[in-house]
C-alpha cells in the first residue's frame, strides 16, 4: 500500500486542493468560472471521509 494514499492523507490533499480552488475562485473575474471553481471546492470537501468512516 502506498503510504501517501491513506484515507487521512487523501482527506488532507482534498482540503488543500479545495483551499487552492477557493483562492482561484476569489481571483477569477468571470462569474461563471468563479461559481464552477467554488462548486468543485465544495464537492471535494463534501466527499471527504468523516471521522466515523475512517478505519481505526
C-alpha positions as semicolon CSV with decimal commas, in nm:
position;residue;x (nm);y (nm);z (nm)
1;X;0,000;0,000;0,000
2;X;0,123;0,344;-0,087
3;X;0,186;0,531;0,242
4;X;0,076;0,854;0,074
5;X;-0,262;0,709;-0,019
6;X;-0,417;0,658;0,324
7;X;-0,767;0,795;0,385
8;X;-0,620;1,059;0,616
9;X;-0,367;1,168;0,352
10;X;-0,635;1,180;0,081
11;X;-0,852;1,396;0,308
12;X;-0,560;1,631;0,371
13;X;-0,487;1,660;-0,003
14;X;-0,857;1,721;-0,075
15;X;-0,869;2,001;0,183
16;X;-0,555;2,160;0,037
17;X;-0,696;2,135;-0,315
18;X;-1,027;2,284;-0,203
19;X;-0,841;2,576;-0,045
20;X;-0,648;2,629;-0,371
21;X;-0,973;2,624;-0,568
22;X;-1,128;2,873;-0,327
23;X;-0,835;3,112;-0,372
24;X;-0,858;3,071;-0,750
25;X;-1,231;3,147;-0,733
26;X;-1,154;3,465;-0,540
27;X;-0,918;3,574;-0,820
28;X;-1,147;3,473;-1,107
29;X;-1,309;3,759;-1,295
30;X;-1,572;3,559;-1,485
31;X;-1,871;3,493;-1,256
32;X;-1,949;3,157;-1,420
33;X;-1,590;3,038;-1,381
34;X;-1,588;3,159;-1,019
35;X;-1,904;2,961;-0,948
36;X;-1,765;2,642;-1,110
37;X;-1,447;2,667;-0,901
38;X;-1,646;2,714;-0,580
39;X;-1,870;2,417;-0,665
40;X;-1,567;2,199;-0,731
41;X;-1,412;2,301;-0,398
42;X;-1,735;2,225;-0,212
43;X;-1,763;1,888;-0,386
44;X;-1,411;1,797;-0,273
45;X;-1,492;1,889;0,086
46;X;-1,826;1,707;0,078
47;X;-1,661;1,387;-0,049
48;X;-1,406;1,397;0,234
49;X;-1,443;1,097;0,466
50;X;-1,575;1,180;0,810
51;X;-1,411;1,070;1,133
52;X;-1,678;0,799;1,174
53;X;-1,595;0,637;0,840
54;X;-1,217;0,633;0,893
55;X;-1,073;0,296;0,996
56;X;-0,910;0,289;1,339
